[in-house]
Every structure is written in C-alpha cells, then in structure tokens.
Amino acid sequence: MGRKKKQQQKLPEKDLFRTFADLKNKTNWDQFFKIRCTADYFEWYADWPQLQSLLTYHLSSLPVLLPESSVDAPSSVQPADLNILVPGCGNSKLSEHLYDAGFKQITNVDFSKVVITEMSRRNTAERPEMKWQVMDITVMPFGDRTFDAIIDKGGLDALMVPEFGCTPGNQYISKVKRILIDRRKYICLTLGESHVPDLLFSMFRFGWKMSLYTISKEPSSENRNLRTTFMVIVEKDNGVSVPMISSFMDKYSVESHGTQAHGFYKAFQREQKFRSELYTLKDLNLGNLKDFEPGRTVKLILGDKGPRFYKGILVDAEEQSATIPQQFPVFVVSSTRVDDWFFSSEEGLMRFAAYLKAARSLIILLDSSNFYASMELIEMDLTHLVRQLVLGCCGYEFQITFMTANEVLKDQVIVHQVTNCLTGTIVVDEVVYLKDQGRNDDDDLNCKIEDVVFRRLTFERTHGVVQSKALLSSEAEENKVQSEALLSSEVEEKKVLTPSKTKKKVQKRKPGSSSGRASSDEGKVDHNYLAHTYHNIIISGLMLISPRLKGSSSTGAMVETVVIGLGAGLLPMFMKNWLPTLNIEVVEVDPVVLDVAKKYFGFTEDGRLRVRITDGLQFVREKADSEAEGVSSCSKLDILIVDVDSPELSSGFTCPSADFVEESFLQNAKNSLSEEGLFVINVVSDSPTVKVAIHSSLKKVFGKSLLFLQLLEDDSHEVIFALKNESPMTEHDISTACDNLEKSLEVVNHKWTQRVVKASKLIRPLR
C-alpha cells in the first residue's frame, strides 16, 4: 500500500485534470500541489510584471484613500490600510508581490490544505501580517462588508465547470457581493471562457460599475502557451441603475488570439447592447403604458435593490380584438431557452402573444443571476412590480398568472453527460412523466405512464429540445422479442414486415435505480417502440409512398436508405428490425454522438445498418457529383431522410439547420436519388415566414410531388415527403394507398402498426 500511494504522488499533472470536473476535485488539487510544492510556483494567468501597474492603480484609487472634499489636501495613499481577500490563492506569488508592494492586510483562502500549509510556512517569517485559511470559496463565512478589495486570479474560472453549470459560480459571486464594502472593488482575472462572462455581466448588472481590460503578454514568459487574460473590475455602488460597461480592451489582443478572446469580446458586445436597450420602471412614463398599443414591445429590468433582478419584455398583442384584456400572463423562460426564436425576435414575440390570447403579456427571461429562483420566489419578487404594468382599461378587474414551459416530470436522473467541440454538451437522462406527459395518446403501454421510465438524449445547444426518447423495457422480454423477430424474418425473408407476436413487458422502476448503463440487467432500450410521434410519421410515409419499398416485398431487392442525423439511433434501429429490405447507412458528423448511442441506447451496427462519420451536406454533395459523372445507378439512393437539429434557434429553425433547406442542397439530394427515390425531411419552425420559404424551395426543386403531415398537437412541426419523379399523388391516391397499407399490417400483432396507419391517413399534398 505504501509503495502504491507513493506512486500516486508521482502521477503526471496532466493525469490529474483530464476533465473540467477534475478542476473541482479537492484531492486532485492536493495532489497537484504536493507534486509542485511551493518551490515551483505556478501562474495560470499573467505574471506580476504584466499586472503590477494596472492592479496597484485600481487598489490605490479606492474611495477610502481619497480626500473627503476637494478643499482637503490630498492624503497620502496608505495601501497597508486596505483589507484584501485573495480567494482560491493556490501557490501563485500574486499575494507575495502585493505584500511587498505595501498591501499588508491580505487574507488568502483555498480549499487545499496542502497548499495553504505550505504557503503559510513559506511566508510566516518574511510576511508575518499575511493570513492563510483553508476555506471553500463558495461558502466564505466572513461578515458582511468585510473587505476593501477582493482579487480573484482564476478562482471563478475553476468553479465554472460545464458539468456543474453556473451554480457554484453563482454561489461564489453572491458571497463576494455580500462581503465587499460599499464603493470597493472586486477584481477578477479570467480567461473568459464557458459561461464566465455571462455570469459576471448578469450578476454585476445593477448598482455596479464595470470596466474591462486585456492583459498584455510577455514573450519571455515561462508559460508561452498563455491565452489572453482579461481583468474585470467591478465597483460596488448599490444603485438601481444599469450603467454601461467601460471597455479598455486592447483591440489587437482580441483580434489576434483566436476564438477564446473573440468569445469574450462577443459576450461583452451582447451585454452592452442589452444594457443600452433596458428600461427600469423609474425610467418609464408608466402613464404612457396604460394604453394598449398593438405590436409594442418594451425591454425592462424589474427589481428593487436586490438581491435579484429580472429581464422582462412587455408585449402588446398585434390585435386586441382577439384577446382577453383582463388576463395578464407572466411567462417565465428558463435561461437555456432565452435565445429561442419565440423570445429573441419581434415576429416570435408577436406569435407567442397570440398563443397566450392576452392583450398584454410579460415575458421574464432568466439568466445566470436568477436561474435558480423557484416560481414561488419569482412571484414574490415581481407581483407588486407587475401590477404597475397592467392595462389601464382593466381597472381592478385583472388576473396576473405566472406560467412556465417546464416539462412536468415526476422524477429525473442524469445518467451521462459529455461535452465536445462539435455538438457541445450532450445529456442522457432517465425520466418518469406525470400523468400523460411524454407519450402519444394512442399508445398502449399496458401500465400507467407514471410507472414508465424513458431514457432521453438532449443537446444543450437546442435548449431543452429532446433529440431522442426511448422506452426502457425488461431485458429478458426484449431478448425474446428480438429472437422471435429474427426467426420470423428468416422464415419469411420476402415480406416487408417482420411481425412479432410477443407483447413487451414495460419496465416499471425509478430512474437511476440501476447503474445508469444501457446494458443494465434491470432495463434495456426497447427498439420496437418509437416514442416520438414524428418517427411514426416517417415510417408511415416510407410504407405508404416509397415505390421502391413497396416493390421490394415481391422482388426481395434491397432498398438503399440513408439517414442524415443519428441522435440515439432509435429510428434506424426500428427500421432495421421491421423493414428487412432496407440497407441503411446513417451519416453523423460527431463520433461522440455515435459513442453515446452505442453505450446508452443499445445502438449496434451490422451488415444492414452502418454509420459513416462525415458531414451530411458533403456526403449528399459527393453522392450527387458521382451521379453526374456517370457512376453506376446502383449507387443511387432509394430513400434519403434528413433528421438533424439546428444549433441556431434564434434563426427560427429548430430542425433542420438552414443549410439543409437551401436550394443547392435540395437539388443535390434530388440528384442523388434513384428514379423512384423518396426524400424525407423533418422540419420544426415556429416562424410562418421561415416555413413558407422552406415550402417554396422544396416546390422549386421537387415540383408537385410534395406531401406533408403536420403534427396535430404542434403546428410548428412537419414531416415533408418528396418523390424524385415529381409524379403528384392526389388525395384519392393517398386514400387508396392507406387502405392497402392498413390491410397489409393486419397480420402484424404490434401496437406500432396502429400508430402508423393513423398517421398515414393524415398525409396530404402540399399545395
């Protein structure tokens, strides 16, 4: 044991911090400081020569050091009188340099006992007035208004770990604001990555003066890989105004140091624009707001003197006649959805106001400073302020209703979370829905929905939109179903469908009760069940429309199929299980998504189902180019399905991204198809303007062959089908095909066939 422990102490530093989460691990930091000791100081950010002038200037210009009136003689600056806190001090020499510059009253805190012990031992003799304490900086039990200055060199950055969100950083900044004396300064040295700038800007928005600087680098610095360091200085003012940020950032540093510096600068520009458009209730003439003005929007800041402030958008509907004036809904939007088209565009706001059916509504956009607030707390903070915004015609007869769009979940457990540069943060969770949330009305799960566990895949960039949702069922029953399906497909290999005569036993358990792995003995993903309505619609369209698929039942010929966008792989796995003449290739740009699908959703590749890691746009373009060059027709596609999300929700798209509905891509898609080929695209957009443009582009390329199905419960969601041969299908043709499909599915003893038949009867020509 002794030798093993000694070997662990010699682990390379790179092995201690493999992930962001490792930065919050106290044991890792203790190990890190044991390796380096205090003889080997380490500066994560800029060195003292680059900080000295700016830092000492701002410390020396604190109001406490200035004369009380202009007639007083300038008093001599006394740095030794300042009470300074250095949170997350580590083994940086910053405190020692400050002490040697005359700032004697310095308290250093860090949660690593190893580094505090070593730094205290080193400095006791030479710097006796300096204090060292072992402390978690998210707690800091100092009294209110204790410190004249708080100097943070990377402490906030270490807390802002993507896996933990903004909560630790929010807790820390709240303590900073509490223990800082009025009119004193918090000085933060940061790389400005992740959510750091958004948190700083939102937490220090009201009653704080802020200035930004870039710290120049020295070529001779020991750490030649230093990225741009930003100095954010905020002064506690305790006012209720929202001052503009003073920027002294060096333009060259921003333009010449890549995405890290650009990201911080863009965050600053967004915040500056945001502040320039804000009004407080004191800024407004409330008398002018008493009258209804169609189509008016006013951006507001709501709050008294703290501790919480809220960004709001006051919206008057476009038509008062179609609304209920006495109702005043206050709709609270989570911080993950504030960039949605609904809330970030004028058209979206007007459409949302129409949805609420109120003459006037208030949209509250949560951010890093208040995302943790409960609905009860939000109501308590805002009700008395919201009353001032009610329409004058309502008198005292009005009803304020606070609303939110959060899903109703009985239970939720995060199973896995990973972040990469292509997709961002990917989350796998297991949930139990309350009542009838999360399932189709025509599903028969043979048990209450409250007892059913779903495993979901979500991309954080799409702000809570669930990419994939799978039913967890008993592994033993699932294996039985697959065995019978395989046997049936071998016996009846020329049938389009492989019927299964065994009902699946739905798993009843709490999320997270297993190890959280897809291969858990207790539960397994049911690949014979499609939880998403639009997946059932795609299956119905393939069976109803595709000439190649219908013909393959008699010829046994394979149908070449490509699906762009893997997600959890639920749709292609279902297609493989139940449409045995399909030869499926999935195109996915992100290998991490494939890894997650395999590990947590039971996705498997075989001779009929393969995944190619490449860009979908490039794949289709190359496929079309090969056809133009006279490559054999056997390489053409019989079915092409586009099922991808959009990373830019503010554009009005949720699915797909704008590149996949441009005419150039649609033409390449058409050229890649066989003569009887079918193109399918999943479209989600809240903007009528965007949908009209999409329909127009599709009509230009595919002519009159377009068919579509709009989800009844969501008019923003459509699945569109297009045939390459441009042969239009009339409503009579569709009706006849539906009858034939229903008859062919009567032999299949499975509930999914009912959903497919029902969906097929809703498909209509796109006029």
Sequence and secondary structure as in RCSB ss.txt:
>XXXX:A:sequence
MGRKKKQQQKLPEKDLFRTFADLKNKTNWDQFFKIRCTADYFEWYADWPQLQSLLTYHLSSLPVLLPESSVDAPS
SVQPADLNILVPGCGNSKLSEHLYDAGFKQITNVDFSKVVITEMSRRNTAERPEMKWQVMDITVMPFGDRTFDAI
IDKGGLDALMVPEFGCTPGNQYISKVKRILIDRRKYICLTLGESHVPDLLFSMFRFGWKMSLYTISKEPSSENRN
LRTTFMVIVEKDNGVSVPMISSFMDKYSVESHGTQAHGFYKAFQREQKFRSELYTLKDLNLGNLKDFEPGRTVKL
ILGDKGPRFYKGILVDAEEQSATIPQQFPVFVVSSTRVDDWFFSSEEGLMRFAAYLKAARSLIILLDSSNFYASM
ELIEMDLTHLVRQLVLGCCGYEFQITFMTANEVLKDQVIVHQVTNCLTGTIVVDEVVYLKDQGRNDDDDLNCKIE
DVVFRRLTFERTHGVVQSKALLSSEAEENKVQSEALLSSEVEEKKVLTPSKTKKKVQKRKPGSSSGRASSDEGKV
DHNYLAHTYHNIIISGLMLISPRLKGSSSTGAMVETVVIGLGAGLLPMFMKNWLPTLNIEVVEVDPVVLDVAKKY
FGFTEDGRLRVRITDGLQFVREKADSEAEGVSSCSKLDILIVDVDSPELSSGFTCPSADFVEESFLQNAKNSLSE
EGLFVINVVSDSPTVKVAIHSSLKKVFGKSLLFLQLLEDDSHEVIFALKNESPMTEHDISTACDNLEKSLEVVNH
KWTQRVVKASKLIRPLR
>XXXX:A:secstr
 HHHHHHHHT  GGGT SSGGGGG HHHHHHHHHHHTTTS   SS  HHHHHHHHHHHHHT GGGS SSTTS   
   GGG  EEEET TT SHHHHHHHTT   EEEEES HHHHHHHHHHHTTT TT EEEE  TTT    TT EEEE
EEESHHHHH  GGGTTHHHHHHHHHHHHHEEEEEEEEEEE   TTHHHHHHHHT SSEEEEEEEE   TT S TT
   EEEEEEEE   S     EEE  HHHHHTSHHHHHHHHHHHHHHHHHHHT EETTTS GGGGGS  TT EEEE
EE SSSS  EEEEEEE S GGGSBTTEEEEEEE TTSTTSHHHHSHHHHHHHHHHHTBSEEEEEE  TTTTT  H
HHHHHHHHHHHGGGS GGGTT  EEEEEE    EEEEEEEEEEEETTTEEEEEEEEEESTTTTS TT   SS GG
GB EEEEEEGGGTT EEEEEEEE HHHHHHHHHHHHHHHHHTTTSS         B B  TTSS S TT SS EE
 TT   SHHHHHHHHHHHHH HHHHHHHHH   EEEEEE  TTSHHHHHHHHH TTEEEEEEES HHHHHHHHHH
H    BTTEEEEES HHHHHHHHHHHHHTT  GGGSEEEEEE    S GGGTEEES GGGGSHHHHHHHHHTEEE
EEEEEEEEEES HHHHHHHHHHHHHHHTT  EEEE TT TTEEEEEEETT     HHHHHHHHHHHHHHTTT   
THHHHHHHHHTT EE  
